[in-house]
């Protein structure tokens, strides 16, 4: 018994001095090779639902690609654009005919006549009501983009008796020149000098909505004519909340309100700091006109 206890004691002391047996460590190269082999085997065995990245990298078929290209050409064909323009024109004529104008609209018309010719500035998303801004006996010209999507707008505007100048402007001076805005502004300056009022969307397409660009401020500087911050809306309307500019589609049988704010003049010798200050002033003024016009159309008091 004593010998056995001594043996047990020696075994316990040896256990404290020696670690359990462990298999020898593999090299890094061997581990990498083994892991890669295991991953390849697992990927081969996995089903399509287990390989989302591989499915995402799968290219569309040639038939699917041709279908998408054909659909794009169809929707941008002359026939499709002219059909859409005729439908839009008929709808707007019907909507305008069914509206009751609020009494404050007369003040907007008076302001336009007092500042004729002027630059009527408003936001994207409200361009569908642009034909209703103007007195019928005054000449107007509208600046519209040169892209294909603006063809419908150009056709509708011309049907309402408004001339068009095609071009676009940017928020920065460089972008005005890059996108052909300089030529458009020169054409607008000539038309304003001949006695036409200018319709101009103040914010930049697909950029920050409801933030005026430098294009409208530049036109005011080179023409010497005032910017009239404007807005129009109907009491019955559909707002496309998912569009970048929250496009507002007027609906028939409601009230129409039109607001034109105080004219904003830009000095001919305005430097960069003055231009930026005027740009911000135009932004605030059009936003104020939008709040006021919504309150008038909805029969509420403006905040």
C-alpha angles and dihedrals in degrees: 000000000000091000090050092050090050090051090050090051092051089049092053092048090049090050090058092051100044130057122223117267115273127186116252115270118253122234120259091249092053091049092049093048092048093048092049091050091050092048091050091050092049092048091051092050094046121096127235091268089058094054106061094153092054091048091049091054092052110116120232116256121261090247092053091049092050091048092054092047092049092049091051092050091048095052091047096045121117091249094052093046094048091047092051091047093052091049092048092048093049092047094050092047090052093046092049092048092054097048128102110214117224115239092250090070089081090063090054092053091048091052091051093051092048092053099038120179097036142147110254107205126191140150133273110261092046097066092104090074095045094105089061094058096076136077107238094235095057124085119238138186124193129208110224132176120261095228124109094252090064093058091089092051091048093051093048093047092051091050088058090055098257119133120226139220115195119220142083140236134212138221091248129051092242093056091050089061096039095054098046093259092132093063091046092051091050090052091048091049090055092049093048090050087055091057105267124134114229125230110206132173103224102203125067122257114255091357129095107330119233096014115118119234128217093254096082091043091050091052090053091050096050095042100039089224124128128255112236109205104218144180137175132186141161125231091235109053144142117228116203096215095184095058117096092241097036092241112218117215113199117227126207130256099038142098123285122210127190123189128186117186132210113304117259118212124199118206116241090233095048112149127209094278093050091047091053092048090051091048090056091046091054090050092053093044095052091046089052090050089051093053091048095047093050090051092050094048093046093044094245134126114260117242 
